[in-house]
Amino acid sequence: MPHTYDRMVERGISIDDLKELLESKSSTAVMQSNGRIRISNGKIVAILQLSFRGLYIVTVFREGKSRE
């Protein structure tokens, strides 16, 4: 999760923003071809990865911004 937290700080995304994204009924989730899950609310995107230990957040970015 350090990568995720670093990206959130770098991109001005708060824990509350992420929480709202993950808890909102209006957010959509799509399984990507690489097996990761993309969740978006139209403003913020979170990429999640399923592992044997659970589900973890790979990265977070603002919709429409390219990932670096």
N, C-alpha and C positions, 0 to 999 in steps of 0.2 A: 504493500500500500504506500510506501514512501514515494514511488513514482507518481501515483495518483495524487497524493497530497501536494507534491511539488508542482504538478501541472495545474491543480486547482488554484494555488497561490499565484502562479505565473499568469493564469488566465482570468483571475478575479472572480472565481466561482467559490461561493461559501459552502460550508457544511449544510446550512439551511437550504440553499439552492439545490444541492444534491439530494437532500432528504425529500424536498418537495417533488423533485423529478421522480424519485423511486416510489413515493407513496401516492402520487396523483393518479386518479382514474382516467385522466385524459392522456397520460403518457402511453406511447406505443412501444412494443417490443418486437424485434425482428431477429430471427436466427440468421446469421450471416453464413456464407459458404465456408468460412474458415472455422465454424463451430462456435464462434463467439456470439454473444447476445448484444444487440444494439438497442438501447432504450432512449427515446427522445420525447420531449414535450414541445418541440418546435423552437425552443430557445437554447436548451442544453442537451448534450448527448453524453451518455455513459456507455462504455464498452465493458461488458462483463464476460468472465471466463469461468466455465464450470470445471471444477477439479474434484479429485477424490475427497478432499477435505471440505469442500463446499463451493460457494460461489464468491468470486472476488472481482473487484473493479480493476480493470486494466488501465483505463484512462478516462478523462472527462474533458470535454471541450464545448465551446459555444457553436450552435448550429450555424452553418454557413462559413465557418472559419476552417481553413485547412489545418490538418494535424501536422505538427513538425516532428 
